[in-house]
Amino acid sequence: MTDERVTRVVVVDDQTVVREGLVLLLELLPGLEVAGSAADGAEALEVVARVAPDVVLMDLRMPRMDGVEATARMRELHPGVEVVVLTTYADDESVFAALRAGARGYLTKDAGADEIARAVEAVRGGHAQLDPAVQRRLVEAVTAAEPRSKPRGTGLPDNLTRREAEVLGLIARGRSNAEIARELFISEATVKTHINNLFAKANLRDRAQAVTYAFRNGLAPTND
């Protein structure tokens, strides 16, 4: 991130020490500005309505209103605000609930400053950012719970083209549009066209859903 593109962040955590520590940490990172903080989901909605941040770092387990409900309401009321979950919990239920609510990022609280900064930048740019351990759990849970839409060797699901499937696989690996363009030797405009087409065919809302879809259908190798 550059100084010309300051990202305004709100920190939400019910533990005062953790919340204040995150505020201090974020204020030291270039390109980030702490716009406010909140102790629970209800207060977070009030703060976001008042300060209009770019990104919210959201805890999950909080009194009055938890992070999942707050994320869902935030995405409905303030669709331009992205949410990165930052929590102690990486169990399947928490991961799926947060992603269904509209979170684009999911980190555990042992994440370092650089990881948090990358996640904030990624979601502001419209990309999903999942902790590697969380992504592995997501892959395991999805592949165990749901059969692939089409078995290997019988074609691609939802009438995706081979190129759309390639783009989807790179999205699942966390690549940005620019990186996908470089790897496939196509323009960013063409990448965006492929993404729009595959999202429409597979009825996907965002990149977080695309990651789940890619793994469920065997289109995202876990090695790189």
C-alpha positions in Angstrom: 0.0 0.0 0.0 1.1 3.5 -0.7 0.6 6.8 1.1 -1.6 8.0 -1.7 -4.1 5.2 -1.0 -4.8 5.3 2.7 -7.2 2.6 3.9 -9.4 3.5 6.8 -10.0 0.7 9.3 -12.4 0.1 12.2 -11.3 -2.4 14.8 -14.0 -4.5 16.6 -13.2 -6.7 19.6 -14.8 -7.1 23.0 -11.5 -7.5 24.8 -10.1 -4.0 25.6 -6.5 -5.1 25.7 -6.8 -6.8 22.3 -8.7 -4.0 20.7 -6.3 -1.3 21.9 -3.4 -3.4 20.9 -4.7 -3.8 17.4 -5.3 -0.1 17.2 -1.7 0.7 18.2 -0.4 -1.9 15.7 -2.5 -0.7 12.8 -1.5 2.9 13.4 2.2 1.9 12.9 1.5 0.3 9.5 2.0 2.5 6.4 -1.1 3.2 4.3 -3.5 2.4 7.2 -5.6 4.8 9.3 -7.7 3.7 12.3 -11.0 5.4 11.8 -12.6 4.0 15.0 -13.1 1.0 17.3 -16.0 -0.9 18.9 -16.5 -3.4 21.7 -19.3 -5.4 20.0 -21.2 -5.8 16.8 -24.0 -3.4 17.7 -21.5 -0.7 18.5 -19.6 -1.5 15.3 -22.7 -0.8 13.2 -23.0 2.6 14.9 -19.3 3.4 14.4 -19.3 2.3 10.7 -22.4 4.4 10.0 -20.6 7.4 11.5 -17.1 7.1 10.1 -17.6 5.2 6.8 -14.4 3.1 6.8 -13.0 1.0 4.0 -12.4 -2.2 6.0 -13.6 -3.6 9.4 -11.5 -6.0 11.4 -14.1 -8.1 13.1 -14.0 -10.4 16.1 -16.6 -13.2 16.2 -17.5 -14.0 19.8 -18.8 -10.8 21.4 -21.8 -9.8 23.6 -25.0 -8.1 22.5 -24.3 -8.9 18.8 -21.6 -11.3 17.5 -19.4 -10.8 14.6 -21.3 -13.0 12.2 -24.6 -11.1 12.7 -22.7 -7.7 12.6 -21.0 -8.7 9.3 -24.3 -9.7 7.7 -26.0 -6.5 8.7 -22.9 -4.4 7.7 -22.8 -6.0 4.2 -26.5 -5.2 3.8 -26.4 -1.6 5.1 -22.9 -0.7 3.9 -22.0 -2.8 0.9 -18.9 -0.8 0.2 -17.3 -1.7 3.5 -15.3 -4.9 3.5 -14.9 -7.2 6.5 -11.9 -9.2 7.6 -12.6 -11.6 10.5 -9.8 -11.7 13.1 -10.6 -14.3 15.7 -9.2 -17.0 17.9 -11.6 -19.5 16.3 -10.8 -21.4 13.1 -13.4 -24.2 13.4 -15.6 -25.1 10.4 -18.8 -23.6 11.9 -17.1 -20.2 12.5 -15.4 -20.1 9.1 -18.6 -21.0 7.1 -20.8 -18.7 9.1 -18.5 -15.7 8.6 -18.1 -16.3 4.9 -21.8 -16.8 4.4 -22.4 -13.5 6.2 -20.1 -11.7 3.7 -16.6 -11.6 5.2 -13.9 -11.5 2.5 -11.1 -12.2 4.8 -10.5 -14.6 7.7 -7.4 -14.5 9.9 -6.7 -16.0 13.3 -5.3 -13.8 16.1 -1.8 -15.3 15.8 -1.5 -13.5 12.4 1.4 -11.0 12.2 1.2 -7.4 11.2 2.2 -8.1 7.6 -0.5 -10.7 7.3 -3.1 -8.3 8.6 -1.9 -5.5 6.3 -2.0 -7.9 3.3 -5.5 -9.0 4.2 -6.8 -5.4 4.5 -5.3 -4.5 1.2 -6.6 -7.6 -0.5 -10.2 -7.2 0.6 -10.2 -3.5 -0.3 -9.2 -4.6 -3.8 -12.1 -7.0 -4.0 -10.1 -10.2 -3.3 -10.6 -12.9 -0.7 -7.8 -13.4 1.9 -7.9 -16.6 4.0 -5.4 -17.8 6.6 -3.7 -20.9 5.1 -4.9 -23.0 8.0 -8.4 -21.8 7.6 -8.3 -22.4 3.8 -7.2 -26.0 4.5 -10.1 -26.5 6.8 -12.5 -25.0 4.3 -11.2 -27.4 1.6 -11.5 -30.4 3.9 -15.0 -29.5 5.0 -16.3 -28.7 1.6 -14.9 -31.8 -0.1 -16.1 -34.0 2.7 -19.6 -32.6 2.8 -20.5 -32.0 -0.8 -19.9 -34.1 -3.9 -18.4 -32.4 -6.9 -20.9 -31.0 -9.4 -19.3 -33.2 -12.1 -16.8 -36.1 -11.7 -13.4 -35.6 -13.1 -13.1 -36.3 -16.7 -16.8 -35.5 -17.6 -16.3 -31.8 -18.3 -16.5 -28.6 -16.3 -19.4 -27.6 -14.0 -22.0 -25.0 -15.0 -20.7 -24.9 -18.6 -17.5 -23.1 -17.6 -15.0 -22.8 -20.4 -11.5 -24.1 -19.9 -10.1 -20.5 -19.6 -12.8 -19.6 -17.0 -11.8 -22.7 -15.0 -8.1 -21.6 -15.2 -9.0 -18.1 -14.0 -11.1 -19.6 -11.2 -8.3 -21.8 -10.1 -6.0 -18.8 -9.8 -8.6 -16.9 -7.8 -8.7 -19.8 -5.4 -4.9 -19.5 -5.1 -5.3 -15.9 -4.0 -4.1 -14.3 -7.3 -5.1 -10.7 -8.1 -6.5 -9.8 -11.5 -3.1 -8.4 -12.5 -1.3 -11.6 -11.5 -3.8 -13.7 -13.3 -3.3 -11.6 -16.4 0.5 -12.1 -16.2 0.3 -15.8 -15.7 -2.2 -16.4 -18.5 -0.7 -13.8 -20.9 -4.0 -12.0 -21.3 -5.1 -8.4 -20.5 -6.7 -7.5 -17.2 -9.8 -6.5 -19.1 -10.0 -10.0 -20.4 -9.5 -11.4 -16.9 -12.4 -9.3 -15.6 -14.6 -10.5 -18.5 -13.8 -14.2 -17.6 -14.5 -13.5 -13.9 -17.9 -11.8 -14.7 -18.9 -14.7 -16.9 -17.9 -17.5 -14.4 -19.5 -15.6 -11.5 -22.8 -15.4 -13.5 -22.7 -19.0 -14.6 -21.9 -20.4 -11.1 -24.1 -17.8 -9.3 -21.2 -16.5 -7.3 -21.4 -13.2 -5.3 -17.7 -12.7 -4.6 -14.2 -14.2 -4.5 -14.8 -15.9 -1.1 -17.7 -17.9 -2.6 -15.5 -18.5 -5.7 -12.8 -20.1 -3.5 -15.4 -22.5 -2.0 -16.8 -23.3 -5.4 -13.4 -24.0 -6.9 -12.4 -26.4 -4.1 -15.8 -28.1 -4.2 -15.5 -28.8 -7.9 -11.8 -29.8 -7.9 -10.7 -26.7 -9.8 -8.2 -25.4 -7.2 -5.1 -27.6 -6.6 -3.9 -27.2 -3.0 -0.2 -27.1 -4.1 1.3 -24.2 -6.0 
